Amino acid sequence: MNLAFTKYHALGNDYIVINPKDLPAELTTDQVKTICHRNFGVGSDGILLGPLPSQTAKCALKIYNPDGSIAEKSGNGLRIFSRYLWDAKFVGNDEFVIQTDGGLVRSTVFENGAMVRVEMGNVSFDSEKIPVTGPKREVINEKITVGGREFTFCAATIGNPHCVVVAATPSSPIAAGRSNHLEISAKLAHEFGPLLEVHPNFPRKTNVQFLKVLDRANIQIEIWERGAGYTLASGSSSSAAAAVAHKLGLVDRDVTVHCPGGLIKIEIGGNFSIRMTGSVTRVSEGVIAPEIFLARLS
């Protein structure tokens, strides 16, 4: 049967939304890979399956990465899914709750659907929660070597794991004694992101952010997303990177994150609670023809 879908992007990070009532059976890993493929499918950075039933929230959401793995939480995915629910009149302009594998989040759609605010939960630097191997500790300013290069990193979780590499420059307050004298770029993310993602320090793999502090209210990041690869924007990555920068004393509580695809606003509350605000754009809707699944992707 043809499979209905709706596609959105959040600052260039695009997702396909599929309503489970339209699925004849549970999505397989191969089907997810095919749908997300830029040449052999619709093309996207992941699939959002919902609304699913929930006893603790308005609905639940299942998030698939393009490689078929499950993401516990996605900030951009949550904004997109919130907009989808709003477009479908499943929710209105009041705050509502979504259940994810990474916890409950509160969401509000405003500006006639163009903007979405999500209460992402609390960032933790606890090695057991992230997780990171070794003794229980806060993972702050530790060394890691990949591809013959040493980096200083911090690790965090906001329901999913993150490795944040903070770039030092000669004039920055974090330059002394640090190994991160680098210029962040897409090339850097492509070269070292895949290696950090699967480093044995991270038992569940990790998302990776290369972070540059611009001033007390602005940071810039390049992103390598676990299970998805290089991406133009990420809400959870923006949340983790801003929290790390604040933890290190480099930024204040209101931070604008400059992603390659655009800007995400992060507000850091007590106990590193995160409120994220960013745009969502509806791209298209249509049906996926079953014949795309006949040929198995290599």
C-alpha positions in Angstrom: 0.0 0.0 0.0 1.0 3.6 -0.5 2.4 5.1 2.8 1.3 8.7 3.6 4.0 11.1 4.9 4.6 14.7 5.7 8.0 16.3 5.5 9.3 19.3 7.5 12.7 20.9 8.2 14.0 22.7 11.2 16.9 24.9 10.0 17.7 22.4 7.3 17.5 19.3 9.6 14.7 17.5 7.9 12.3 14.8 9.1 9.5 12.7 7.7 6.5 12.3 9.9 4.5 9.1 9.6 1.2 8.5 11.5 1.2 4.9 12.9 -2.5 4.5 11.8 -1.2 4.6 8.2 1.3 1.7 8.8 0.2 -1.8 7.9 3.1 -3.2 10.0 5.9 -2.0 12.1 8.7 -0.2 10.2 11.8 -2.4 9.6 15.4 -1.2 9.7 15.7 -1.7 5.9 12.5 0.3 5.3 13.7 3.2 7.5 17.1 3.2 5.6 15.3 3.3 2.3 12.8 6.0 3.1 15.6 8.2 4.5 17.9 7.6 1.5 18.5 10.8 -0.5 18.6 8.9 -3.8 16.5 5.8 -3.4 13.8 7.1 -1.0 12.2 10.4 0.0 15.3 11.6 1.8 15.5 12.8 5.4 17.6 13.0 8.6 15.1 10.6 10.3 11.6 9.5 10.7 9.1 10.6 13.4 6.5 8.0 14.1 3.5 9.3 16.0 1.2 10.1 17.6 1.5 6.9 19.6 -0.6 6.3 22.7 0.7 7.4 26.1 -0.6 7.2 29.6 1.6 10.1 30.8 1.4 12.6 28.0 -0.7 13.9 25.2 1.0 11.3 23.0 4.2 9.4 22.5 6.8 9.7 19.7 9.3 7.2 18.3 12.3 8.7 16.6 14.3 6.7 13.9 17.7 7.7 12.7 18.5 7.2 9.0 20.5 4.1 9.8 17.4 2.5 11.4 18.5 3.0 15.0 16.3 4.6 17.6 17.1 8.1 19.0 16.0 8.7 22.5 15.4 12.4 21.9 15.7 15.0 19.2 15.2 18.7 19.7 14.5 19.5 16.1 12.5 16.3 15.7 10.3 17.4 18.7 9.8 20.8 17.2 8.8 19.3 13.9 6.5 16.7 15.5 4.9 19.5 17.6 4.2 21.4 14.4 2.8 18.3 12.7 0.4 17.8 15.7 -0.6 21.5 15.5 -1.2 21.2 11.7 -3.3 18.1 12.2 -5.3 20.0 15.0 -4.3 17.3 17.4 -3.1 20.2 19.6 -3.8 23.9 19.8 -1.8 26.9 21.0 -1.6 25.7 24.7 1.4 23.8 26.1 1.2 20.0 25.7 3.4 17.0 26.7 5.1 14.5 24.5 6.6 11.2 25.7 9.9 10.2 24.2 12.4 7.4 25.0 14.5 10.2 26.6 11.8 11.4 28.9 8.7 13.7 28.8 9.0 17.1 27.2 6.6 20.1 27.1 6.0 21.9 23.9 4.2 25.0 22.6 3.6 26.0 19.0 3.2 29.7 18.3 3.5 32.4 15.5 0.9 30.5 13.5 3.1 27.4 13.5 6.3 29.0 12.4 8.0 28.7 15.9 8.0 26.0 18.5 9.3 26.1 22.1 10.3 22.9 23.8 11.1 22.3 27.5 13.9 19.8 26.8 14.5 18.7 30.4 17.7 18.9 32.4 21.2 18.4 31.2 23.4 16.1 33.3 27.2 15.7 33.1 27.0 12.5 35.2 29.1 9.7 33.5 26.7 7.0 34.5 23.7 8.8 33.0 25.3 9.8 29.7 26.9 7.1 29.7 30.7 7.4 29.6 33.1 4.6 30.7 35.2 4.8 33.9 34.4 5.8 37.5 31.3 7.8 38.3 32.1 11.5 37.8 31.1 14.7 36.0 32.8 14.4 32.6 34.4 17.9 32.3 37.6 18.8 30.4 38.8 15.3 29.8 41.2 14.2 27.1 40.4 11.9 24.2 42.4 10.8 21.1 41.0 9.9 17.8 42.6 9.8 14.3 46.0 10.7 15.8 44.6 13.9 17.3 44.0 14.8 21.0 40.9 16.8 22.0 39.6 18.1 25.3 35.9 17.3 25.7 33.0 17.5 28.0 30.2 14.9 28.0 26.5 15.5 28.7 23.1 14.0 28.4 19.7 15.6 27.9 18.0 12.2 27.3 20.6 11.3 24.7 24.4 11.4 24.8 26.7 14.2 23.7 30.4 14.8 23.4 31.2 18.5 23.2 34.6 19.7 22.0 35.1 23.3 22.9 37.6 25.0 20.6 40.2 27.2 22.2 41.8 30.2 20.6 44.9 32.1 21.7 42.7 35.0 23.1 40.1 32.8 24.7 39.9 32.3 28.5 40.0 28.5 28.1 43.2 28.5 25.9 45.7 27.8 28.6 46.6 24.2 28.8 44.0 23.0 26.3 44.6 20.9 23.2 41.7 22.3 21.2 43.4 25.1 19.2 41.3 24.6 16.1 38.9 26.3 13.8 35.6 24.5 13.8 34.2 23.7 10.3 32.1 21.2 8.5 35.4 19.5 7.4 36.4 19.1 11.0 33.0 17.5 11.9 33.2 15.2 8.9 36.8 14.1 9.8 36.6 13.5 13.5 32.8 13.3 14.2 32.5 9.7 13.0 35.5 8.6 15.1 34.2 10.3 18.3 30.7 8.9 17.7 31.9 5.3 18.0 34.8 5.8 20.5 34.8 3.0 23.2 34.4 5.7 25.9 30.8 6.0 24.8 29.0 2.6 25.2 25.8 3.8 23.4 27.8 5.9 20.9 27.4 9.7 21.1 26.4 12.8 19.3 29.3 15.2 18.7 29.5 19.0 18.7 32.5 21.2 17.9 31.8 24.4 19.8 33.2 27.9 19.5 32.3 30.6 22.0 31.5 33.9 20.1 30.6 36.0 23.2 28.7 35.7 26.4 25.4 35.2 24.6 26.4 33.4 21.4 28.1 30.1 20.4 28.7 28.4 17.1 28.6 24.7 16.6 29.3 22.1 13.9 27.4 18.8 14.5 28.0 15.1 13.8 24.8 13.3 14.8 24.8 9.7 16.1 23.2 7.5 13.5 22.7 10.3 11.1 26.0 12.0 10.3 26.7 15.6 9.5 23.7 17.8 10.0 22.9 21.5 9.6 21.1 21.9 13.0 20.2 20.0 16.1 18.1 21.0 19.0 19.5 18.5 21.5 23.1 19.3 20.3 22.4 23.0 20.8 21.0 22.3 24.3 24.0 20.2 25.3 26.6 22.6 23.8 25.0 25.7 25.5 24.9 23.8 28.8 28.5 22.8 28.6 29.5 26.4 27.7 27.6 27.7 30.7 29.0 24.9 32.9 32.5 26.1 32.0 31.6 29.7 32.8 31.9 30.9 29.2 28.3 32.1 28.5 25.4 33.4 30.5 22.0 31.7 30.7 20.4 33.0 27.5 22.4 31.7 24.5 21.9 31.9 20.8 23.3 28.8 19.1 24.6 29.5 15.6 24.1 26.2 13.6 25.1 26.0 9.9 21.4 26.0 9.1 20.4 28.9 11.4 19.8 30.0 14.9 18.3 28.2 17.9 17.6 30.0 21.2 18.5 28.3 24.4 17.5 29.4 27.9 19.3 27.7 30.8 17.4 27.5 34.0 18.1 26.1 37.5 19.7 22.6 37.6 20.6 23.1 33.9 16.9 22.9 32.7 16.7 23.8 29.0 14.1 25.7 27.1 14.7 25.6 23.3 13.0 27.8 20.7 13.4 27.6 17.0 11.6 27.6 13.6 9.9 24.8 11.7 9.0 24.8 8.0 6.5 22.5 6.3 8.1 21.1 3.1 5.7 18.6 1.5 3.2 15.8 1.9 2.6 12.8 -0.2 2.7 9.0 -0.4 5.6 6.5 -0.5 5.1 3.9 -3.3 5.8 0.3 -2.1 8.1 -0.5 -4.9 10.9 1.5 -3.4 11.3 -1.4 -0.9 11.7 -4.1 -3.5 15.4 -3.5 -3.9 17.5 -4.0 -0.8 20.0 -1.1 -0.2 23.7 -2.2 0.1 
